Amino acid sequence: MTTIKVKAVTVSLLSLSFLAHAGEAQCDYKHEWLSSACERVMRVAHDGTWDLYVTGYGWHIDGYNNRSELNPWSWGGGAGKHWIDANGNEDLLFAIAFSDSHHNFEPIVGYARQWYTNPALGGLQLGGGFFAGFTARSDVAHYLPLPLAFPVASIRYRRTSIMGTFIPRIPGLNDGDVAFFFGRYEF
């Protein structure tokens, strides 16, 4: 097995282990907003339904002098869980790993919240929200975990979604903006 595959398997197993045991934690905090956030995460971990993720494309929009040398095909995948509330909106927990812009292994683990339109045309919906989590990159402090928070949007037809996020230029960290696209199947 290559180093990237070993890292991907390790991250996936650790993340799935976290999801499986997360329901054992308690959400008793002094601040109500922190308890509420914890309860959302625990509800997804304990009562959520499993998802499969497939990553696929990173569009390097602007600011890159060497765009032709960058990897747009961010192949990889992962797993997660989602929980749908009474209004049809979702909380998600996920762990994915993929080939980054420089063909290096990049994991992301996190939580997302999405609000959806009412279904049309037999199950077509538009969604939008945010996700927050952690990533680690070889070119940023050699895989030191980094926090992140970005918008997320999706087009869902029944159980299948095409999702995307926008990663803005951060001076000193990256050279330009990236739109990252991935797919999700709900079991």
Secondary structure, DSSP 8 states (H G I E B T S, - for coil): --HHHHHHHHHHHHHHHHHHHGGGS----SSHHHHHHHHHHHHHHHH-EEEEEEEEEEEEEES-TTGGGS-----EEEEEEEEE-TTS-EEEEEEEEEE-TTS-EEEEEEEEEEEE---BTTTEEEEEEEEEEEE-BTTBTTT--EEEEEEEEEEEETTEEEEEEEE---TTT-SSEEEEEEEEEE-
